[in-house]
Amino acid sequence: MFVTPHRFLIPFCLVLNAFSSIAIVFCNKLIFEDHDFRASTTLTLIHFVMTFLGLVFCLAGGMFKFKRLSLMKVMPLSVSFCGFVVLTNMSLMYNSVGFYQLMKVLTTPLLVLMETVIYDKKFSKKIKVSLLLICFGVSVATVTDSEVNLVGTLVALSALFVTCQYQIWVGTKQKDLGCDSFQLLLYQAPLSSVLLLPIAYFTELRRLHYPCNDTLSVILLSGFVAFIVNLSIFLVIGKTSPVTYNVLGHFKLCVILLIGHVFFDGPMGSKRFLGVLLTLVGVFWYTHLKAAKHSGAEVIISTEEFKGKDEDSDGV
C-alpha cells in the first residue's frame, strides 16, 4: 500500500485523479482525432484490461494484499459500469451535444437526491448552494443547445441514473465488503472487461482494422494512464464521497477548457469564461466548507481524547 501520511492522503488522491483524468482526455483526443481510432467501447475494454494488469503488477510488488471477495457481490458494480459506458455512448449518439452535457451536469444533483433519499445522508444548505452554483456555472460554460427527443431523453435519463448508482456503489461496496480500492478494483476490472467484450465485438471489433504501431503505442500509453484514473476514482470516492468526486470532475472540466484555450486555441467567449469563473468559485466554496467540517471533526475527536486522558489521570 502507498505510504502516505493520513492528512495528505485525500489531497494526494484528488491531485492524482485530477492530473491523470486531464491526461487521459488529451490521450483519447489524440487517439480519436489524430489516429482516427474511434472505437470508444473497445478503447474502454483495453483500458480495463490494462487496469487489471496494473493491479496484478501492484499485487506482485506488495503494494496491497489480496482479499477474496464474492463475485456475486461485485457483479452489480461491474454491470452498472458497463451500463454506464454503453448508455453514455448511446446518449451522445441520440442527443445533441448540448443536451448530452446538460444531462451530465445533472449527475451531481441526482447524486445528492439519491444519497439523501436512499442512503439517508445529510447535506447542509451551504453545501447544496455551492453545488447549485457549480452546476449552474458548468451549464453556462458547456451547454450550447438543448434539442430534445423522446428516445434520446429516455437513454440520457437511464445513463444518468446508472452513472449515479455506479459511483455510489464504488463507495458503499468498499465499506460493505471491508476492502480497499485496490482490492475491489482487482475484481471489478476483469469482470467489466468480460462483460464489455461481446458488446465491443458486435459493435466495433468485427469492423476494426489492426492499428499501426504508432497508434498502438498511444493506445498503450492511454491504457497506463487509464489504470491511474480508474484507481484514483476508487480512491477518491472511497476516501471522500461520490459528490466530492463529481465536484472534482467539474473542476477538471474547467482546467481542460482553460488548457484548451491557452495551448490549443480552443473557444473561450465571455459566456464560457463566466461559466468557468462561477464553477471555480463554487468548487473553492465547496472545498472550504468540507475542509472546515473535517477540521471541526478533528477538533471534536482531539477534545474527546484529551477528556479521556484527563479522566484516566483523575482515576489514578
Summary of the structure (lengths in Angstrom):
residues: 316
radius of gyration: 21.1
end to end distance: 40.3
largest distance: 79.2
contacts: 973
relative contact order: 0.16
helix: 83%
strand: 0%
